Amino acid sequence: MALMLTIGFVTAQKKDRTDAYMYNKNGEFAKAAVSIEKCINHEQFGGWKSDDKLLAYMYRGIIYLNINQSKDEKLKSKYPDALDTSMESFAKCMEDQSFVEANAMDIIMRLPALQTGYYQKGADNYNTKNYKDAAESFMNAFGISMMMQSPDTISLLYAAQAYKHDDNLDTALICYETLKGIGYDKADLYKSLVELYNKKGDTEKANAALVDGIAKYPNDGNLIIARVNNLLKEGKGSEAIGDLEKLVAMDPNNYTCLFALGNIYGNEENKDLYNPEKAVEYYEKTLQVNPNYTDATYDLGALYVAQASKLQNEANNLPLDATKEYEAKMKEVEALLQKALPYIKSVYEAQPNDDAVRKVLRNIYSNLKMYDEVKALNQQ
């Protein structure tokens, strides 16, 4: 009697599997899902032969993939995890290579659709800034591509970017290093590695990635900029100059690099490099390319103010009887402040709430004895 009951259960389960197959074939996906779940979740299912169980999982993968691809939004809302259920089911099948080979048309041929589903899900989450779920979906898309033995570097690249936006730097780095290992060897990969290792404070690995990247892509502007930034952080302005000049030679309109050169030559702390004439030259070139670049406008004006302040201190330290020398220096001070005035005034007009700029402008007006302007400025 017990044997007959067991046989009856197995027969009933196989009928559920057959029903699921037929419902799916007829486009009745909700009924197919009910039948296949009834089959797989039955307590006797574990005792089935391996191929019989795998066949059920295969049907399950197909049914839920069809639900995910359905245009019936009500059906899809009833099964929000259809894509995950489909992948889990096909993954079970992929554990038995002989079964996969025997059913390649039903399994392998459907994996691209499953991969596309995850890719689209990842893109949708990424566009709504849900980076955590986006990364997971892109990783699933990549995992499916690995099942097909055709690594999808684009999905893994987007997964890395999503992890980065989600501040999961360690996993992002694993993705980028994996990309490197499977043949995605592009300049932007090295730039990302440098950026993330720098964020983690791992200067050694950042520099190693930079050396590798520049060795392969010596003319890539982004990598050169990354090296310049690292050199400037380390106070190695002299080493950065060569890279910056190379970038300017490649793109004379690269105002960011022109500005950086102005900053290096205009920084008095760089005693071996300090050259105000060169600084002025690069700031002016920056503004020729981008007249609205406020930072360059301010720094050029500030450079003239700093030179004027230095000369004024020299004049104040002259002996009392050095009248001619004093007057000569003060004329130079006035000339420098006159040069600075239009730049600082322009920045103040663009940023009237910046107290620091207002203070510099007031000091220029005061030193040039422009008292009406001082009064008007104080009233603003």
C-alpha positions in Angstrom: 0.0 0.0 0.0 2.8 2.4 0.9 4.5 1.7 -2.4 1.3 2.4 -4.3 0.9 5.7 -2.4 4.4 6.8 -3.3 3.9 5.9 -6.9 0.6 7.8 -6.9 2.4 10.9 -5.5 5.1 10.7 -8.1 2.6 10.3 -10.8 0.7 13.4 -9.5 3.8 15.4 -9.4 4.7 14.5 -13.0 1.2 15.5 -14.0 1.8 18.9 -12.4 5.0 19.2 -14.4 3.2 18.2 -17.6 0.4 20.6 -16.8 3.0 23.4 -16.3 4.5 22.6 -19.7 1.1 22.6 -21.5 0.0 25.8 -19.7 3.2 27.5 -20.7 2.9 26.3 -24.3 -0.6 27.8 -24.5 0.6 31.1 -23.0 -1.2 30.6 -19.7 1.9 31.6 -17.7 0.1 32.2 -14.3 -1.4 28.7 -14.3 2.0 27.3 -15.5 3.7 28.9 -12.5 1.2 27.5 -10.1 1.6 24.0 -11.5 5.4 24.0 -11.6 5.7 25.3 -8.0 3.3 22.6 -6.9 5.5 20.1 -8.5 8.9 21.4 -7.2 7.7 22.1 -3.7 6.1 18.8 -3.1 7.7 16.8 -0.3 8.3 13.8 -2.6 10.2 15.9 -5.2 13.6 15.3 -3.6 13.3 11.6 -4.3 13.0 12.0 -8.0 15.7 11.0 -10.4 18.1 13.7 -11.3 17.0 14.2 -14.9 13.3 14.3 -13.9 14.1 17.1 -11.3 16.3 19.0 -13.8 13.5 18.8 -16.4 11.1 20.5 -13.8 13.7 23.2 -13.1 14.1 23.8 -16.8 10.4 24.2 -17.3 10.4 26.5 -14.3 13.2 28.7 -15.8 11.3 28.9 -19.1 7.9 29.8 -17.4 9.3 32.6 -15.3 11.4 34.0 -18.1 8.2 34.2 -20.2 6.5 35.9 -17.3 9.3 38.5 -17.1 9.1 39.1 -20.8 5.3 39.3 -20.8 3.5 42.5 -21.7 0.9 41.7 -19.1 1.9 44.2 -16.3 -0.6 42.7 -13.9 1.0 39.3 -14.3 4.5 40.7 -13.9 3.5 42.6 -10.8 2.2 39.3 -9.3 5.7 37.7 -9.9 8.2 40.6 -9.2 11.0 38.1 -8.8 10.3 36.2 -12.0 13.8 37.0 -13.4 15.6 35.8 -10.3 13.5 32.6 -10.2 14.2 31.9 -13.8 18.0 32.3 -13.3 18.0 30.2 -10.2 16.2 27.4 -12.1 18.5 27.5 -15.1 21.5 27.6 -12.7 20.3 24.3 -11.3 20.2 22.8 -14.8 23.7 24.2 -15.6 25.1 22.0 -12.7 24.7 18.9 -15.0 26.5 19.4 -18.3 25.1 16.3 -19.9 21.6 17.5 -19.2 22.4 20.9 -20.7 23.9 19.4 -23.8 20.8 17.2 -24.2 18.5 20.3 -23.8 20.6 23.0 -25.3 17.8 24.5 -27.4 15.7 25.0 -24.2 18.5 26.2 -21.9 21.4 27.7 -23.8 19.2 29.5 -26.4 17.3 31.2 -23.6 20.2 32.5 -21.6 20.8 35.6 -23.8 17.2 36.7 -23.1 17.8 36.1 -19.4 21.0 38.1 -19.6 19.2 41.0 -21.5 16.6 41.0 -18.8 19.1 41.6 -16.0 21.0 44.1 -18.1 17.8 46.1 -18.6 16.9 45.8 -15.0 20.4 47.1 -14.1 20.1 50.0 -16.5 16.7 51.0 -15.1 18.0 50.9 -11.5 21.2 52.8 -12.5 19.2 55.6 -14.2 17.1 56.0 -11.0 20.3 56.1 -8.9 19.5 52.8 -7.2 23.1 51.8 -7.5 23.1 48.8 -5.1 20.4 46.9 -7.0 21.8 48.1 -10.3 25.2 46.5 -9.4 23.5 43.2 -8.5 21.6 43.1 -11.7 24.7 43.8 -13.8 26.6 41.2 -11.9 23.8 38.7 -12.7 24.0 39.6 -16.4 27.8 39.0 -16.3 27.3 35.7 -14.4 25.0 34.5 -17.2 27.5 35.5 -19.8 30.1 33.4 -18.0 27.6 30.4 -18.1 27.6 30.9 -21.9 31.4 31.1 -21.8 31.3 34.5 -23.4 32.3 37.1 -20.8 30.2 40.3 -21.1 32.7 43.0 -20.2 30.1 45.8 -20.6 27.9 44.4 -17.8 30.9 43.9 -15.5 32.1 47.5 -16.3 28.6 48.9 -15.4 28.6 46.8 -12.3 31.9 48.3 -11.2 30.6 51.8 -11.9 27.4 51.1 -9.9 29.5 49.7 -6.9 31.6 52.8 -7.1 28.6 55.1 -6.9 27.3 53.1 -4.0 30.7 53.6 -2.2 31.4 49.9 -2.3 34.9 50.5 -3.4 36.3 47.0 -2.6 33.8 45.2 -4.8 34.2 47.9 -7.5 38.0 47.2 -7.5 37.4 43.4 -7.7 35.2 44.1 -10.8 37.9 46.3 -12.4 40.7 43.8 -11.7 38.5 41.0 -13.1 37.9 43.0 -16.2 41.7 43.4 -16.6 42.1 39.7 -16.1 39.6 38.8 -18.9 41.1 41.0 -21.5 39.3 44.4 -21.1 42.5 46.4 -21.2 41.5 50.0 -22.0 42.8 53.3 -20.7 39.6 54.1 -18.8 40.1 50.9 -16.7 43.5 52.1 -15.4 42.0 55.5 -14.7 39.3 53.9 -12.6 41.8 51.8 -10.7 43.9 54.8 -9.9 40.8 56.8 -8.8 39.6 54.0 -6.5 43.0 53.1 -5.0 43.5 56.8 -4.3 40.1 57.0 -2.6 41.1 54.0 -0.4 44.4 55.8 0.4 46.4 53.0 -1.2 49.0 55.2 -3.0 51.3 52.3 -3.8 48.6 50.4 -5.8 47.3 53.7 -7.4 50.8 54.5 -8.6 51.3 50.9 -9.9 48.1 51.1 -11.9 49.1 54.5 -13.2 52.5 53.2 -14.3 50.9 50.2 -16.1 48.3 52.4 -17.8 50.7 55.0 -19.0 53.1 52.4 -20.3 50.3 51.0 -22.5 48.6 54.3 -23.3 51.3 57.0 -23.1 49.2 59.7 -24.8 45.9 59.2 -23.0 45.0 62.6 -21.6 43.0 61.2 -18.6 45.8 59.0 -17.4 48.3 61.9 -17.7 45.9 64.1 -15.7 45.7 61.4 -13.1 49.5 61.3 -12.8 49.6 65.1 -12.6 47.1 65.1 -9.8 49.1 62.5 -7.9 52.3 64.4 -8.4 50.7 67.7 -7.2 49.3 65.9 -4.1 52.8 64.7 -3.4 54.2 68.3 -3.9 56.1 67.2 -7.0 55.1 70.2 -9.2 58.4 70.1 -11.2 57.6 66.5 -12.3 54.0 67.5 -13.2 55.1 70.3 -15.5 56.3 67.9 -18.2 53.0 66.0 -18.3 51.0 69.2 -18.3 53.0 70.7 -21.2 52.5 67.4 -23.1 48.7 67.7 -22.5 48.7 71.3 -23.7 50.7 70.3 -26.8 48.1 67.6 -27.5 45.2 70.1 -26.9 46.1 73.8 -26.8 42.5 74.6 -25.6 42.9 72.5 -22.5 42.3 75.3 -20.1 42.4 73.1 -17.0 46.0 72.2 -17.8 46.9 75.8 -18.6 45.4 76.8 -15.3 47.4 74.1 -13.5 50.6 75.4 -15.0 49.7 78.9 -13.9 49.2 77.6 -10.3 52.5 75.8 -10.3 54.5 78.8 -11.5 52.4 81.2 -9.3 52.9 79.3 -6.1 55.7 81.1 -4.1 56.2 78.0 -2.0 57.6 76.2 -5.0 60.9 78.2 -4.7 62.6 76.4 -7.6 59.6 76.9 -9.9 58.1 80.2 -8.8 58.0 82.4 -11.9 55.2 85.1 -11.8 55.8 86.1 -15.4 55.1 82.5 -16.6 52.2 82.2 -14.2 50.6 85.4 -15.7 51.3 83.9 -19.2 49.4 80.7 -18.4 46.6 82.4 -16.6 46.1 84.7 -19.6 46.1 81.8 -22.0 43.5 80.0 -19.8 41.2 83.1 -20.0 41.7 83.3 -23.7 40.3 79.8 -24.0 37.7 80.2 -21.3 37.0 83.8 -20.4 34.4 82.7 -17.8 36.8 80.6 -15.8 36.4 82.3 -12.4 39.2 80.5 -10.7 41.8 81.7 -13.3 40.3 85.2 -13.2 40.7 85.4 -9.4 44.1 83.7 -9.2 45.5 86.1 -11.8 44.2 89.1 -9.9 45.5 87.5 -6.6 48.9 87.0 -8.1 49.2 90.7 -8.9 47.9 91.6 -5.4 50.6 89.2 -3.8 53.3 90.9 -5.9 52.1 94.3 -4.9 52.0 93.3 -1.2 55.5 92.0 -1.4 56.8 95.2 -3.0 54.9 97.3 -0.4 56.6 95.4 2.4 60.0 96.1 0.8 59.1 99.8 0.5 58.0 100.0 4.1 61.4 98.5 5.2 63.5 101.0 3.4 65.4 103.6 5.4 63.6 106.9 6.1 65.9 108.8 3.8 65.4 106.4 0.8 62.6 108.6 -0.5 63.2 108.0 -4.2 63.4 104.3 -3.8 60.2 104.3 -1.7 58.3 106.3 -4.3 59.5 104.1 -7.1 58.4 101.0 -5.4 55.0 102.4 -4.5 54.5 103.3 -8.1 55.1 99.7 -9.0 52.6 98.7 -6.2 50.0 101.0 -7.7 50.6 99.6 -11.2 50.2 96.0 -10.0 47.0 96.8 -8.1 45.6 98.5 -11.2 46.3 95.3 -13.1 44.7 93.3 -10.4 41.6 95.4 -10.1 39.6 94.4 -13.2 40.1 90.7 -12.4 39.1 90.9 -8.8 36.2 93.2 -9.6 35.0 90.8 -12.2 35.0 87.9 -9.8 33.2 90.0 -7.1 30.4 90.9 -9.7 30.0 87.2 -10.4 30.1 86.2 -6.7 28.8 89.1 -4.7 28.3 87.0 -1.6 31.9 85.9 -1.4 33.3 87.7 1.6 36.9 86.8 0.9 36.7 88.4 -2.6 34.9 91.4 -1.2 37.8 91.9 1.3 40.4 91.7 -1.4 38.5 94.2 -3.6 38.1 96.6 -0.6 41.8 96.5 0.1 42.6 97.3 -3.6 40.2 100.3 -3.6 41.7 101.5 -0.3 45.3 101.3 -1.5 44.4 103.0 -4.7 42.6 105.8 -2.7 39.3 105.0 -4.4 37.3 106.0 -1.4 34.0 106.4 -3.2 34.2 102.8 -4.3 35.1 101.7 -0.8 32.0 103.4 0.5 29.7 101.9 -2.2 31.2 98.5 -1.5 30.5 98.8 2.3 26.9 99.7 1.6 26.3 96.6 -0.6 
